[in-house]
Amino acid sequence: MTAPVSLVLVSHSATLAEGARELAAQMAPEVLILTAGGDGAGGLGTSFDLVEQALTEATADGRSAVVLTDLGSAVLTTESVLDLLDEDVAARVHLADAPFVEAAVAAGVTAAGGAPVGEVLGAAVAAGAGFPHAVGAGEVEPAVEGVPHQGDRTGVITAHVLVRNPLGLHARPAAVLARMMAGFDAAVQVDGVNGASVLELMQLGATQGRTLEVSASGPQARVAVDAFVGAVEEGFGEV
């Protein structure tokens, strides 16, 4: 089943657009991700016709679309197409001011969870914001063995889990966890970052042997923490 929000990647380079699409699609296979790369004749540039075709397909069947662009003139081309689209179609297209590759990944993972277009757009824009300080990829925190779930007086559930898979929280596991956490009615934090954000999880640089602290609040806090811990302990099929 295709997600209700699609992505359109508009780039001066067909190769760049396809590479970003491939990366995002691996983490969000349920999302329709279309490209409009190059000038349409094999060169660098943007093409009105390619953008129009992509937006028409992206908004078919009532879908909304978030558009990501690489440079300013790609924005101008997209806006020119929007000016000539049917009003009801154009209203479902949202142009994001966001980093091209990072936003494609973040928006794709958010859309894969069935989020509405406002949340997908927000995820794309947030991809351009800075991340909290995280332990570097080469640093390993001491393992905490046998730490049970803990709840504080504010209703926050906390647990610790050891990263077991050799490659740590690289792109695929981070996407799996982010989609999973986004599906719970809970606010989940992992070592101080948003557990439903694939980019923030990747930014942790959590390698094998690192212990993560996961905490959650909300109606499904405990089940969200259990799911996170279980997924990490299973090793994402890599152990």
ABEGO torsion letter per residue (X at the ends): XBBABBBBBBBABAAAAAAAAAAAAAABAABBBBBBBEAGAGBBEBBAAAAAAAAAAAABGGBBBBBBBABAAAAAAAAAAAAABBAAAAAABBBBBBBAAAAAAAAAAAAAAGBBAAAAAAAAAAAABBBBBBBBAABBBBBBBGBBBBBBAAGBBBBBBBBABAAEBBAAAAAAAAAAAAABBBBBBBGGBBAABAAAAAAAGBBBGBBBBBBBBEAAAAAAAAAAAAAAAAGGGAX
